[in-house]
Amino acid sequence: MTDLRDPMTDLGDDDRLVFVSQHSLMRGLVAGTANTSKETMIMKSDGTRILSRFMPAFLAGLGLFLLILSGCGDDSGSGSNDAAVQDAANDAQTSDSRIGDSGTGQDGTMDGQTSDGGNPNPQCGTITTFEDGKTPTAEVHVATTGSDTNGNGTRSNPYATIERAVQDAVPGTSVIVHQGTYPGGISISNLAGSQNALIWIGGAQGENEPIIDATGHGEAMHLSNTSYLVIHDLEMANSDDNGINCDDGGDMSDPQATHHIIFRNLFLHDVGGDGNQDCLKLSGLNHFFVLDSEITHCGGNASGSAIDEVGCHHGLIARNFMHDLSANAVQNKGGTEDVEIRWNKMVHAGVRAVNMGGSTGFQYFRPPLSETQPNAEARDIRVLANVIEGSTAALAFVGCVDCVAAHNTIVDPDRWILRILQETTSSGSYTFEPCKDNLVENNIFYFDRSQLHAFINIGPNTAGDTFTFTANLWYAHDNPGQSQPDGLPVTENQGIYGQDPAFADPSSEDFHITTSSPAAGAGAASSPLITGDMDGHCYQDPPAIGAYEAP
């Protein structure tokens, strides 16, 4: 069994608290907040290196000490000490903003700073979800000391399992799971909140995240035919197949089968390990959010994703940290449409960090394939203002139509910068459109030319000549003279080649740019695809190239 706390298996209670704080720091550094023992602490998001969860606990404790010191000083410097600013991947609360037992934290602003040292513009750093303004009207408690037989779900007499607790959940209920370790294999179906009264399932304020240890189980949690549901502040690990599996119960033609779901402030890790196992598997979801979570070690042998979407529609994946993966950070396929992937950090995210499209069996498409209209693996997938480090290829357009990759900062892919592929082709009575009409704009590509096999890989049955490349900055840091890409399917407009983007400190993974950067003010000045950068600062007009606006 993988130890859920730290490689050191003999940690005591105090060490456990240090590890939880360290884990919260990791997510907070991506989102701009550091959560220490569930007390809010705003932390500068100016490129401070993300801590590894396998760093010894004493270093995490040292980091916490330094953060506390920085929070006691003058707030006129580069850091922000405004504890009222809450993260929420812009709308879904920080990991210390719990539901019911723990408050709602609905302000929805992103942490970070404007170029003058203030807070980000709320118009450029805010996400609105259906959770905003909602608070629970009832609570049902779960604890490791509880009983499904003799408990009644109150704080003083809790249930022992989440499955028992949700039997009492009506719209407006918060199922509060207290700290401790619970077995996996949780199955929840036909659980429905309402537009004005959601249902929440998650950890309690002021406590360590509950751990769902799925050792010996296929999945940590399976959700089916659910709606208006928030899953938050939980750690899940060690499942054989998937971490969380959320689906439409096989009712592929019904867009209302599973809808309006939020996943936020989760830690999903160590899932599967030998094949196509996903940490968060989504099938047939409509109107969903994945926010403020850390996801790592999903699948194996070049298969498995942090987030895998099959036939999902109208979603936002934002402010997550996805790292050390086998195949993908995010995969969108099987008819997935209208999904935005924004403000995430992806590090060593596998074979294709973001797979826009893919290869799906015909029977799994949602909605079912049409025999009269052309089909596509994915449409309108927007990959905006992310930082992507490593991976075999950072971006893959695979049977995707009308998709966009813009304002990303992409660092050191191993083999290709991007790929244009078609893996699902017309067959029988089903016609599939080729990969076409996609936009690559305002990205920084910072790479080691000696490591690349080619700048771009274009496969058969694609329509590369319909792509648009505009205002991307390409820089081979090992040999600037070899920065200009060859093999693009079309001529690029406004491209910048061989000019160092002048990152603040790339050796420490700080990819902010300075005012003197050639990326500053060099972006395409078309109607904005995104208003705010990864820190929540407004992009100027014309915007900077990459995931960060210039100060």
N, C-alpha and C positions, 0 to 999 in steps of 0.2 A: 504494500500500500504506500502510495506517495504521501509523505508527511505534509499536512496541510498548512503548517505554520512556517517552517524554516528547515533547511537541511540539517540543523542541529536537533536531534530528536529528544534531547533531554531538557528542553526549555521549561522553565517554571512559569508561574502565573505572570510574574513581572515581565519576563521575556516575551510572553504572548502579547502583552499590551504594547511592547515596543514594536513587535512585528506588525501588528494591526496598524499602528501609527505609520510605520514605514510604508506599508501597502497603500494607505490613504494618501501619503505624500506623493507616491508615484502617480496616482490618478490626478491628484491636485496639481502637479507640475504641468500636466498636459492641459488641464482645464483652467489653470491660473489660481487654483486654491490648494492649500495644504490643510488637510483635516487631521487634527491631532487629538486622539481619544474623544472624537465627536465634538470638540470645541472648534468653532470656526476660526481659521487664521488665514488671512489673505496673503498670498505669496507672489512675489514678482514673477511675471511670465516673460522674462527677457532672455530666455534660452538657458536657464539653469539646468544642468544636466539631470535627466531623469535617473533616479536611483534604481538599481537592480534589486528585485525582490530577494535575491540570494546574497545580497551584501550582508555581512555580519551585523548582528543586531546593535552592537555598540556604535557602529557608524550611523545607523538610523537614529539612535538616540542623540548622537552628536549633532546630526542635522536638525533634529527637533529643537535642541538647545539654541543653535544659531538662529533658527527661524524665530524663536521666541524673543531673542535679543533684538533681532531686526525689527520686530513688531513693536518694540518699546521706544523706538527712536522717533525722530522728526519724520513726518510723512511727506515732506517736500522733496525727498530724493527720488531715485528711480523706482523704488518699491512702493506698493500701495498698502496702507494700513487701514483701509476703510472696511471694517468688519461687517458693515451693512450690505456690502456688495455680495451677492450670492451667485453661485455658478449655475448649475442646472443645465449644462450644455446649453446654456442660454435660456432654458425655461423649465428645467426639471430639477431644481434644487441640488445643492451639494450633498455629499454623502453624510453630512451631519444634519441635513434638513429632512427629518423623517416625517412620516405621515401618522396622523392620529396621536400616538404616544409621543411623537417627536416633532410635531409642527409641520407646516406645509412649505414655507419658504418659497412663495410664489412670485418673487419679484422678477425672476427670469433673466437678469442681466448677467453678462459674462464678466469675469474678472480680467484684469489686464490694465493697460494704461494707454492714454492718448499720448501723442508725441510731446506734449508739454508736461507730462508727468501726472495728469489727472486720470479720471476714469474714462472708459470707453463711451462712445456715443451710444445711447440705448437704442437708437434707430438702426445701428449697424452691428450691434452685438446682442440682440435679443431674439429669442425663438419663442413662439407662442404655441402651447399645446392645449388640448382639451382638459388638461388637469388644472390649468390656471384658475384660481379663485375657488377651487373646490376644497372642502374640508370634510373629514369624516363625521358622521353623526352617531356612530356606534363603534365599539371595539370588541374584538374577540382575541383572547390571549393564548399563546402557545409557549410551553416551556419544557425543558428536558425533565423537570420534576413533576410535570402535569400527568393527567390521566384521561384517556378517552372514555373510560368507563364511569369514573366518579367525578370527573371535572365538569364544570359548566361554562368554561370559557372566560371567566372573570379573571382579573389580575391575581386575585388571591387563590383562585381554584382553576388554573388553566388546563387546557387540553394538552395532550402529549404530541399530537401530530397536526400538520397543516391540513391534511385531508379531512380530519374530523372538524377542524375549525371552520373550513369553508362551507360545511353543511349548514352552519348558522349564519352565513354571510348573506345579507340582503343588500340592495343598493345603498351606498353610503357607509358601508362597513370597512373598517381597517382591521385586517388580521395581523396582529403584532406578534412577531416571532422573536422571543427573547434569546439572548446569547447562549451558545452551546453548540453541540454537534448533533445533527439529526441524520437519519438514514435517507438515502436517495430512493428512487423508484416512486416518487410522488406523482400521482395521476389526478388531474382536475379537468372536468368536462362540464359543459353546459352551465358555466358560471357567468352571469351577466349583471353588470351594473347598468347604469343608464346615463344619458347625456348630462344630467344634472346631479347624479349621485353615483360616483364611481365605486369600485371595490379596490382596496389596496392589500397587497401581501408583502410584508417586508420586516426588516429589523426595527429595533426600538431605539429611541434617542438615548444617548449617553451610555450605550452598551456596545461591545464588540459586535461585529457582524456575525449573525448566525452562520454556521457552516453546514452545508448539506453534503455529506460525504457519501458519494454514490458507489463506493467500492462494492463490487458484486452485483451491481444493478446496470441495466442497459442505459438508463438515463437518470439524471438527477431529478428532472421535473418534466412532465408532459402536460401541455395545455391544449385542449381541443374544444372547439365551438365556444369560445369565450368572447366577451366584449366589454368595453369600458373598464379595463383592468390595468392596474399599475403593479408591476413586479419590481421591487426596489431593495437596495441595501442587503444583499445576500451574497454569500460566497458558496460556489458549487464546484466540486472537483471529483475526479477519479471515476467517472462513468465509463462504461465500456463502449457505448455508441455515441450518444450526443449529450451535451450538457443540459440545455433547455431545448425541448422540441415543442414548438407551438404551431398548430395546424388547423385546418378547416374541417377536420373529421372526415376527409375524403369527399366532401361535397364541393367539388371543384367548380361547379357552375353557379354557385351562390356567393356573391360578393359580401353578403351579410353573415356568412357562416362564422367567421372570426374577424373582428374589426375593433378598431380603437384600443390598441394595446401599447403601453409604455413599458420599456425595460430601462431602468436607470440605476446608476451607482451599484453595479454588479461586479463581482470578481469571478470570472469563469476560467478554469484552468485544468490542465492535465486530463484531457478528454480523449478517449481512445488511445491512439499511439501507433497503430499499424495500418491505417487505411482511411477511408472516407468517413471520418467522424467529425462532426461540427460542434463547436462550443455553443453556438446559438443557431438552431435550425428553424427557419421560418418558411411555412408553406401555406399559400393562400391567404395571407394577411392583407387587410386593407386598412389604411390609416394607422400607421404605427411609428414609434420612435425608439431608437436605441441611443442612449445618452450617458455620458459620464462614467463609462465602465472600462475596466481593464480585462483583456481577453488574451490568453496565451496558451501555447502548447495544446493545439487542437489537431487531432488526426496524425497521420504519419505517411511516410513513403510517397511524398509529393501529392497527397490527397488530404482533404479536410480543410474547413474554413473556420475562421473566427466567427463570421456571420455568413450564413448561406441562405439566400432567398430563392424560392421557387414560386413563380406566379404571385408575387407580392406587388401591391400597388399603393402609391401615395404614402411614401415613407421618408423619414429623416434619420440619418445615422451621423451623430455629431459628438465631438469632444471626447472621443474614446482613445484609449491607448491599446493598440493591438500589436503584439510583438512575438518573435520566435515561433513562427508558424510554418506549417508544412506546405500548403498549397496557396491559400489566399487569406488576406485580411477580410475582404468582402467580395462575395460572388452574387451576381444578379442574373437569373436565368429563368427559363420555363415560362416566358410571358411576363416577366417582371417589367413594370412600367412606372414612371414618375417617382423616382427615388433619388434623393440628394444625399451625397456623402461629403460632409463638410467639417472642416476644423478638427480632423483626426490626426493622430501621430501613429505611423505604421513603421515598425523597425524589424528588419529581417522577416518579412511577411510572406515568405514562401516563393513559389514558382511564378505566380502572378499576383502582385499585391492587391490590385483591384481588377477583377474580372467582370467586364461589362458585357454580359452574355455568357455563353458557355455551350454545354451539350446536354440536352434533356430528352429523356424518352417521351415520345409523343403523348403517352397516356397521363403524363404528369403536368401538362400545361394547364395554367389557370389564366383566363377562362379556357375551356377546351378549344383545340385548334379549329380554325375555320376552313371549310372546303371551298368557300367562295371569295374570300379575301386573303391577301398575302399575310403570312405570319412572320414573327420575329422572336428570337430568343429574348431580346430586351429592347425597350424603347425609352427614350428620355431619361437616361441615367446621367446624373450630373455630379462630377467629382471636382470639388471646389475647395481651394485654399487648405489643402492637406500638406503635411510633411511626410514624405515617404523615403525611408532610408533602406538601402540594400534591396534584396529580392532579385530573382532571376530576371524578371521584367517588372517594371513599376506599374505599367498600365497595359491592359489588353482589351482591345475592342473585338469581341468575338460574336459575330452575328448581331451586333448592336446597331440600332437605327436611331438617328437624331440624338446622339449622346454627346456629352461635353466633358472635356478635361481642361480646366482653366484655373489659373492662379495657384497651382501647386508648386511646391519646392521639392524636387526629386534629386536624391543624392546617391550616387554610387550604386546603380543597379549592376548586377553581375554579368549579364549576357546581352540583353537588349534594353533600350530605354522604353520602347513600346512595341506592341504587336498588333497587327490587323489580321484577323483570322475568321474563318467560317467553318464551324464544326457541324452544324445542323443544316442540311440542304434539302431541297424539294424532293419529295418522295410520294409516290402514289397520288392520292387526291389532295395532298397538302403542298402548297407553295410557300417557300420561305424567301423573304427578301435577303439580298446579300448585305454584308456589313457595309453601311453607307451613310452618307450625309452626317458625318460626325465632325466635331470641332475640337482643335487642340490650340489653346490660346493662352498667352500671358503666363506661361510656366517657366520656371528656372530648371534647367537640366544641368546638373553639376556632376561630373563623372570622370572616371579614370579610363581614358581611351584604350589603354593596353589591356584592360579587363573585358572590354566589350567584344562580342563576336561581330555585331553589327549595330548600327544605330536603331534600326527598325527591322522587324520581320513581317513580311506581307505574304500571306498564304493564298492559295487558290480560291476561286469563287467569291472573291471580295470585290468591292467597288472602291478601291483606294482613290481613284480619280475624283470622287465626290467629297473627299475630306477637305477640310480647310485648316491650314496651319498659319497662325498669325501671332506675331510679336512674342515669340519664345526666345529665351536667352539660353544659349548652349555654350558650356564651358568645360573643356577637358583640362582639369587641373594638373594633370601630369604632362600635357603637351598642348598648350593653348592653340598652337598652329593647326592642330587636328580637330578643332571644335566644330567646324561646320559640318552638319550631317549630310551624308550621301544616302541615296536610296529612298528619300521621301517620295510619296506617290504624286505629289503636286509641288509646285514652287511655293515657298513660304513668303508671306508678306511681312515686312517690318522685323525680320529676324535679326538677332544680335548674336555674333559669333566671336569666340575667342576673347571676350572681355570678362575679367574676374568680377563676379557679382558682389565682391567685398562683403562677405558675411561677417558678422560681429566676431564669431569665434567658432569656426567649423570643427576644430579639434575637440571642442566641448559641446558639440551639437547645438550651437546657437546660430541659427540661420536667419536671424534678423538682418536687415540690410541697413546701410548708412545712407545719409543724404547724398553722398558722393558716389553711390553705387550706380552703375550703368542701368540697373533695373529700375531705379527711382524715376517715376514719371514717364516710363517708356512703354507702358502697356497700351494695348489697343483701346481707343477711346470710344468704343461702341457702347450701346446701352449696357449697363452693368449686369453681368451674370450673377454677381454677388456684391453686396454693399459693404461688408465688413471683412477684415482679415482675421487671422487666427487668434489675435489678441482682442478682437472686438473693435478695432480702430476702423474708421471709415476709409475706404479707398478714395483717393483723390481723383480728380479729373484733369488729365489722364491718370490712370492708376499706375502703381508700381507693378512690376512683374513679380510673380511668386506669391507665397502664402502670407507675407508680411508687407504692410505698407511702410514706406520710409518715414522716419520720425520728422 
